[in-house]
Amino acid sequence: MKLYIANCTTQNHDFIYNAPEVKGSRKQMIPAGGQMQIHDNMNLQAIDYIVKQHEKYGLVPADKIPREKAFIGLCYSVDKPVNMDQIMTASSQNENVLKEQAVETRKQTAAAIRSQIEDQEVGVSSVSVEIIQDEKSGMATGERLAQGIEVIETGKRSRRAKQMADE
């Protein structure tokens, strides 16, 4: 039997694994968007042994890609190469997952900045954060990032800031 590992990311991946009855670790470089056959003619137990090493890091069977909602770094197929459509689907899903994570990270960053300003107790009642990515470090797709996130303080501190401003 053959084990194929596909790299659904935009970076080359060094696939490091242990094979049963082979001393030491083995390494196989898998190019971005490509795939490689891992090890030669193995039995099912050897394939399971290698797959189990990487499942905890997100390795998924290629046939589960359409149902997967998380980031898919690597996928695998037994006895036949991973279909290029499956690799492209995973790559597209990855792009969407990473964009959603980036938006969430920016929201958390804005909230952390607001919290730091509040802790200084300078009477600020509203904080606006604008994130702009410069042209030199533009995104791989050529997109430009310009997003503003406004975090408005509410509750007890708002009243205190307003009282301080009135004094």
C-alpha positions as CSV (number, residue, x, y, z in Angstrom):
1,M,0.0,0.0,0.0
2,K,1.0,3.6,-0.6
3,L,0.5,6.7,1.6
4,Y,0.3,10.1,-0.1
5,I,0.5,13.3,1.9
6,A,-0.7,16.6,0.4
7,N,0.4,20.0,1.5
8,C,-2.6,22.4,1.4
9,T,-0.7,25.5,2.5
10,T,1.3,28.1,0.8
11,Q,4.6,27.1,2.4
12,N,6.8,24.0,1.9
13,H,6.4,21.5,4.7
14,D,9.0,19.1,6.1
15,F,7.0,16.0,7.0
16,I,8.9,14.2,9.8
17,Y,7.7,10.8,10.8
18,N,8.7,7.5,12.4
19,A,8.0,4.3,10.5
20,P,7.7,1.0,12.3
21,E,10.7,-1.3,12.1
22,V,12.9,1.7,10.9
23,K,15.4,3.2,13.2
24,G,15.2,6.9,13.6
25,S,13.0,9.6,12.1
26,R,12.5,10.2,8.4
27,K,11.9,13.5,6.7
28,Q,10.1,14.2,3.4
29,M,9.8,17.8,2.0
30,I,6.3,18.4,0.6
31,P,6.1,21.5,-1.6
32,A,3.4,24.0,-1.1
33,G,0.2,22.9,-3.0
34,G,1.9,19.6,-3.8
35,Q,2.0,16.0,-2.5
36,M,4.5,13.2,-2.0
37,Q,4.4,9.5,-1.5
38,I,5.6,8.7,2.0
39,H,7.8,5.6,2.5
40,D,7.6,2.7,0.1
41,N,5.1,-0.2,0.0
42,M,3.7,-0.4,3.5
43,N,1.1,-2.5,5.2
44,L,-2.1,-0.9,6.7
45,Q,-0.6,-1.0,10.2
46,A,2.4,1.0,9.1
47,I,0.2,3.6,7.4
48,D,-2.0,3.9,10.5
49,Y,1.2,4.3,12.6
50,I,2.3,7.2,10.6
51,V,-1.1,8.8,10.3
52,K,-1.7,8.7,14.0
53,Q,1.5,10.6,14.6
54,H,0.1,13.5,12.7
55,E,-3.6,13.5,13.3
56,K,-3.1,15.4,16.5
57,Y,-1.5,18.2,14.4
58,G,-4.4,18.4,11.9
59,L,-3.7,15.7,9.3
60,V,-7.1,14.7,7.8
61,P,-8.2,12.2,5.2
62,A,-8.6,13.9,1.8
63,D,-12.2,12.7,1.5
64,K,-13.1,14.7,4.6
65,I,-12.0,18.0,3.2
66,P,-15.4,19.3,2.0
67,R,-16.8,18.7,5.6
68,E,-13.9,20.2,7.4
69,K,-14.3,23.8,8.7
70,A,-10.9,24.3,10.3
71,F,-7.6,25.1,8.7
72,I,-6.2,22.1,6.8
73,G,-2.4,22.0,6.6
74,L,-2.0,18.4,5.4
75,C,-4.2,15.7,4.1
76,Y,-3.6,12.1,3.1
77,S,-4.9,9.4,0.8
78,V,-4.1,5.7,0.8
79,D,-3.1,3.9,-2.5
80,K,-4.0,6.8,-4.8
81,P,-2.7,10.4,-5.0
82,V,-4.8,13.2,-3.5
83,N,-7.0,14.7,-6.2
84,M,-5.8,18.2,-7.1
85,D,-9.4,19.5,-6.7
86,Q,-9.3,18.4,-3.1
87,I,-6.0,20.3,-2.5
88,M,-7.4,23.4,-4.2
89,T,-10.6,23.2,-2.1
90,A,-8.6,22.9,1.1
91,S,-6.4,25.8,0.1
92,S,-9.4,28.0,-0.6
93,Q,-11.0,27.0,2.7
94,N,-7.7,27.9,4.5
95,E,-7.7,31.4,3.0
96,N,-11.2,32.0,4.4
97,V,-10.3,30.5,7.8
98,L,-7.2,32.7,8.0
99,K,-9.1,35.9,7.1
100,E,-11.8,35.2,9.7
101,Q,-9.0,34.5,12.3
102,A,-7.3,37.8,11.3
103,V,-10.5,39.8,11.9
104,E,-11.0,38.2,15.3
105,T,-7.4,38.9,16.2
106,R,-7.8,42.6,15.3
107,K,-10.9,42.8,17.4
108,Q,-9.1,41.3,20.4
109,T,-6.1,43.7,19.8
110,A,-8.5,46.7,19.8
111,A,-10.1,45.5,23.1
112,A,-6.7,45.0,24.7
113,I,-5.6,48.5,23.6
114,R,-8.8,49.9,25.1
115,S,-8.2,48.1,28.3
116,Q,-4.7,49.4,28.6
117,I,-5.9,53.0,28.1
118,E,-8.7,52.5,30.6
119,D,-6.2,51.2,33.2
120,Q,-4.4,54.5,32.9
121,E,-7.6,56.3,34.0
122,V,-7.1,59.3,31.9
123,G,-10.8,59.9,31.4
124,V,-11.1,58.4,27.9
125,S,-14.6,57.2,27.1
126,S,-14.2,56.0,23.5
127,V,-11.3,54.4,21.7
128,S,-11.1,54.0,17.9
129,V,-8.4,51.7,16.4
130,E,-7.6,51.8,12.7
131,I,-5.3,49.2,11.2
132,I,-3.7,49.9,7.9
133,Q,-1.2,47.6,6.1
134,D,1.4,49.5,4.1
135,E,2.0,48.8,0.4
136,K,5.5,47.3,1.0
137,S,4.2,44.4,3.1
138,G,1.1,43.9,1.0
139,M,-0.8,40.6,1.2
140,A,0.1,37.8,-1.1
141,T,-3.1,38.2,-3.1
142,G,-2.4,41.9,-3.7
143,E,-5.2,43.0,-1.4
144,R,-4.8,46.1,0.8
145,L,-6.0,46.0,4.3
146,A,-7.8,48.9,5.9
147,Q,-10.1,48.1,8.8
148,G,-11.3,50.2,11.6
149,I,-12.6,48.7,14.9
150,E,-14.3,50.9,17.4
151,V,-14.5,49.8,21.0
152,I,-16.8,52.0,23.1
153,E,-16.5,51.9,26.8
154,T,-19.7,51.2,28.8
155,G,-20.7,50.7,32.4
156,K,-19.1,52.0,35.6
157,R,-15.9,53.4,34.0
158,S,-17.9,55.4,31.4
159,R,-19.8,57.2,34.2
160,R,-16.6,57.8,36.1
161,A,-14.9,59.2,33.0
162,K,-17.9,61.4,32.3
163,Q,-17.9,62.7,35.9
164,M,-14.2,63.5,35.7
165,A,-14.8,65.4,32.5
166,D,-17.6,67.4,34.1
167,E,-15.4,68.5,37.1
